Amino acid sequence: MSGRPALTHIGRQGEAHMVDVGEKAETQRTAMAEGFIRMLPETLATILQGNAKKGDVLGTARIAGIMAAKKAHELIPLCHPLLLTKVSVEIEPDEALPGLRVTALARVTGKTGVEMEALTAASVACLTIYDMAKAVDRGMTISGIRLVEKTGGKSGDYKADA
């Protein structure tokens, strides 16, 4: 297979299965993901001024992202439930988009990584922003959801664009 690692969630017959992490060592694992939501400049101004009809868009999106990270195993088949030790969601305006950049961090001391939790947090935070501001801008677009970096575990560290 051209030097690439095999897919761990696929059995010999091609069937899906949950990976057994029972023999793996517990280590501290961290993942950071990001996503972007592009919108009209007026929509960004409305959100930043706190004038959205549904209330505090950024605060609600942060909470939604954190809650989503805690439920990643319920949303993604074969994802292990984790006892997360930290989840944070930061949302920053990006006038160049125009829009918002969402950064999510997830951390655990455990036997499997937290990439899916960070990616889920970033995704749901972006979706929440869309939901809360769609009345004024249905043309918003969500893009660039990706893993930015991860540390810990057998596979080692990863940094995007490095």
TAGI-V34292 format. One record per backbone hydrogen bond with DSSP energy under -1.0 kcal/mol. CO is the residue of the C=O (numbers start at 0). NH is the residue of the N-H. E is the energy in kcal/mol with one decimal. If there is no record, write none. Layout:
CO & NH & E
CO & NH & E
//
This chain:
0 & 3 & -2.0
8 & 16 & -1.8
10 & 13 & -1.8
14 & 10 & -3.4
20 & 23 & -1.4
26 & 109 & -2.3
28 & 107 & -2.3
29 & 150 & -2.6
30 & 105 & -2.6
31 & 147 & -3.1
31 & 148 & -1.7
32 & 103 & -2.8
33 & 145 & -2.0
34 & 101 & -3.2
35 & 142 & -2.6
36 & 99 & -2.1
37 & 140 & -1.8
39 & 43 & -2.2
40 & 44 & -2.4
41 & 45 & -2.2
42 & 46 & -2.4
43 & 47 & -2.8
44 & 48 & -2.2
45 & 50 & -2.5
46 & 49 & -1.1
51 & 54 & -1.6
54 & 56 & -1.1
55 & 59 & -2.2
56 & 60 & -2.4
57 & 61 & -2.2
58 & 62 & -2.1
59 & 63 & -2.6
60 & 64 & -2.4
61 & 65 & -2.3
62 & 66 & -2.8
63 & 67 & -2.4
64 & 68 & -2.2
65 & 69 & -1.5
67 & 70 & -1.1
68 & 71 & -1.1
70 & 73 & -1.6
70 & 74 & -1.1
71 & 75 & -2.5
75 & 78 & -1.8
81 & 83 & -1.2
85 & 106 & -2.5
87 & 104 & -2.7
89 & 102 & -2.9
91 & 100 & -3.1
93 & 96 & -1.3
93 & 98 & -1.4
97 & 38 & -2.9
98 & 93 & -3.1
99 & 36 & -2.3
100 & 91 & -2.6
101 & 34 & -1.9
102 & 89 & -3.2
103 & 32 & -2.6
104 & 87 & -2.2
105 & 30 & -2.4
106 & 84 & -2.6
106 & 85 & -1.4
107 & 28 & -3.3
109 & 26 & -2.5
113 & 117 & -2.1
114 & 118 & -2.6
115 & 119 & -2.4
116 & 120 & -2.2
117 & 121 & -2.3
118 & 122 & -2.3
119 & 123 & -2.7
120 & 124 & -2.1
121 & 125 & -2.0
122 & 126 & -2.4
123 & 127 & -2.3
124 & 128 & -2.1
125 & 129 & -2.3
126 & 130 & -2.7
127 & 131 & -2.5
128 & 132 & -1.5
129 & 133 & -1.3
132 & 135 & -1.5
132 & 136 & -1.2
136 & 139 & -1.0
140 & 37 & -2.9
142 & 35 & -2.8
145 & 33 & -2.2
147 & 159 & -3.3
148 & 31 & -2.9
149 & 157 & -2.6
150 & 29 & -1.7
152 & 155 & -1.3
157 & 149 & -2.3
158 & 161 & -1.3
//
